[in-house]
């Protein structure tokens, strides 16, 4: 019996190389680049000068390059902006839109790693192996980037639709922005600080003033929530409404969503006011019969 299922992911990469890659990215991203090594991937945001995100990425180093892994919209926007300012530094920035990237769900991480030929130490969540690079998201989820020509082992069941993996990412509270939301949110509005994706000690980077103001002056009024409901069919929703006594009013925006046909569950990440009551009654604006409720986040939003 297979312990694991693999799903092709619609994600892109940005590769950053060149002599100034570390200092250049350090001045562009919310993460402290000095913490990145070949054993660790970390979350990082890339902001506009106004502190609004081009994207939220998994950032890792492989051999002589840094890589940013994100949605196609995030990678396209971020690569464009990195190239714009990169002309003043000795860096090469390449958008890779044809990489073989798979999500793996497993009920037995050790067995799956053995089949892949991957070995993570206790402190490690990023690992090079014969077929490519593996990122460990948690004890049930891996992301694998295959080398050219490499394939997944036959023992891992390959599925064509990544819905179940995307649902797991939503339930883990991991943001992914589509083209509607590029340059829309400050990092804290999509909980990037809770994923350790913001360094508040690293010094200057693009958009830093806004990000710091949100933290130290309490200016941030929004956060990202997990919402779920039983559903009859898939829907592409952009807005949520909240019930206040007998009326409904606009509550917030759906950042990513998925409909699981096996369980008839609609799951989404939504940016709502950060004082939204956890027992609030919410509905999808364009499918008002569809009610959703807030689920617990797997991490704390309190400032550390």
N, C-alpha and C positions, 0 to 999 in steps of 0.2 A: 504493500500500500504506500502511495506517495505521501510524504509529509508536507510537500510544498507545491504551490501553484505559482506560475510566472505569468506576468502580464506586460505586454509592450506598452511603454509609457510615451505619451506625446510631450516630450521635454527636449529642450535644447541645452547646449553648453556654450559658455564663453571661455576661450582659452587666452590667458594673458602671459606673455613671455617677454624677455628682454631684460637688460641690465637694471632698469629702474622699476621692475614690476612690483616689488614689495613696497617701496616708498610711494609709488604712484597709487596703488590700490589702497594703501593705508590712509591716504588723503581723500579717498573717494567713498569708502565703505564705512558702515557703522561698527564693524567688527575690528578688534585689534589684530592686525595681520601677523604680529609677532607670536601669536598663540597658535598659528597654523603650522602643522608639520605633516609629514606623510602618514602619520598614524591617526590624525584627528580631522574630521570635518566639523565645521561650525556653521551656524546660520549667520547670515549677514544681509543687511539692507543697503541698497544704493539709492540715494536721495537726490532730488533736484536741489538747487540753491535755496529753495523755499522749504526744504525739509519734507517734500512729498515723494513717495517711493516710486522709482522706476521699476523696482522689483525686490522680492525677498528670495534669497538664494541659499542653497547648500554650497558652502565654499570649501574647497579642498586643494591640496597640493599633490602633484604627481610628477616625479622626476624633476624637471627644471621649470615647470609651469604651474600657475594657479588656475583653477577652474571654478566657474560659477554655474550651478545647475538650477534651472528654473523653467517656468512655462515658456512657450514660444514668444508670447507677447512681452514677458519680462525680459527675456534674453535679447530680443530685437531692440527694445527701447534702451536697455542698459548698454548694449554693445555700441549703439549709435552715440550715446552720450560719452562713453569711455573713449571712443575714437576721437570725438570732438576735442577733448582736452588732452588726449594722449599725444598729440602732435608736439607738445612741449616737453615730452619726456622720451627716454629711450625704451619704449614699450611697443610690443606688437599685440594687437587685439583681434581675435578671430572668432566669428560666430560659427558654431558647428551645429548644423540643423539636420544632420543625417546620421547621428551616432545611434548605435544599437543599445538602447537603454531599457532595462526591464525592472519592474517591481516584483519582488518575491514575497509571498505570504507563506509562513511556515508554522506548523504546530510543534516542530522539533528543530530548534535553531542549530544545535550541534550536528544533528544528522544531515541537515541541509548544507551546512558549511563543509562537512566532510565530503559530500557528493560533489560540491563545487570545487573542492580543493582550496578552500579559504580557511585561514586561521586567524582569529582575533584574540589578542591578549586582553586582559581585564580592562586596561586603560584605553583600548583602541576601538575606534568606530569607523576607521577607514583603512583599507588593506588592498595592496596590490596582490594579484594572484595570476596564475598562468593564463587565464582567459581574459583578464582585464582588471577592473577595479571594483571593489565592493564597499558599499557604505551601509553600516548597521544603524537603522533608525531606532529599533527597540528589539525586544526578544522575539518578535513575530514578523518583523518586516526588514527586508534588505532592498537596496537599490544596486543593480549591477550594470556596469558599463562595459560592454564587450569590446575586445580588440577587433580590428578588421578581420573578417573571416572566421572569427571564433563563434561557437554556438553553445547554447546551454546544454547541460547533460540531459540525456533522454529520461532519466529518472524524475526530472522536474516537469510537471504537467504544464504545458504551455496553453494558455487560453487567449482568445482573440480580443476580448472586451475587458478593459481595465477597471470597470465599475467597482468591483469589490476592493481593489487596492486603493482607488480614489476615496471610497467610503472610509477605509481605515485611516487614511491621511486626514480626512475631515474629523473623525472621532478622536484623532490625536491632536486636533487643534493646530494643524500645520497650514499656514496660509499659502495660497497660490493665486496670483492675480491674472485675470484675462484683460483683453485690450480695453474694456470699458473702465477699468479701474487703475490704469497706469497714471501716476501723478495725482492720485486722488487722496491717498491716506498718509498720514505721518506714521512712522514705524510702530509706535505704541498702540495705534488704533487697530492693528492686526496682531497685537500681542507679541511682537518680536522680542521685547525685553524678557518675556517669560520663557522664550526658547534660547535665552542667553545670546541673542543676536545683536545686542547693543552693548558696546563698551562705553561706560561713562567716565573712564579714566584715561583714555588714549590720546586726548588732544584733538586738534582741529581736523575736521573732514567736511566735505560738502553737505550742507543742510544741518550741521551740528547745532547751531544756535536754536533752531526750532525744536529739535529733539530734546536738548537740555532744558529748554523752557517748559516743555510738556512735563518733564520729570520734577524739576525743582520748584516750579511755580504752580504746579497742579493745574495746568491749563488744558490737559487732555480730558475731553468729556465723552470719549467713545472707546469701546473695546469690542473685541471679536468674540462671538458666542457660537456654541454648537446648538443647532436646532434640529429637531426631528419630528416626523409625524408619519402615521400610516397613510398610504396613498394608493390611488387606483391606477395612476399612470404617471409617466415622466412629464415634467414641466420645466420650462426655462424661465425662471423667475428672477426679477431684479430688485423687487421691493417687498418689504414686510410691513404689515400694519399691526398695531396693538389695540386691544380692546380697553377702552376707558369708560366704565359704566355702560351706557347703551350705545356708545359711539366707537367708531374705529378711526385711528389716525396713523399717519405715517410713522414708522418706527425706525427703519434702517434699511441697509442694502445687503443683498445676498452676494457674497464674494465668490464662493464656489459651491456647487451642489451636485447631487447625484441621486439617481433613483435605482434602487436595487430590486429587480424584478423577482428575484428568488424569495425575498422577504416582504415585498410591497412596502418598503420603507423609503421615505424621502429624507435625506440628510443634507444639511447645508452649514456653511460658516457664514455668519451675518455680522456686520458691523452695526452695533446698536448703542444708544446712550449707555454710559457705564454705570448708571444708577438704575438700569432696568431690573425690575423685580424678577427673581428666578422662577416664580410661579405665574408670570404674566401669560395671558392668552394672546397668541400671535396667529396671524393668518397670512397667506400669500396674497399679495394685492391683486394679481391677475388671475388667480384661481381661488376666490374668496372662500369656497367651500373647504379648502385645504387648511386645516389648523396644524400648527406646529408648537412644540414646547421646548423650552431651554433645557439642555442636558449639562451635567457637570463637566467642567474643563479638567483635563488631566494634569494641570499645573496651576500655580498660584499667580494671580495678577498683582499681588501686593509688592511694592518696591522692596527689593532685598536690602 
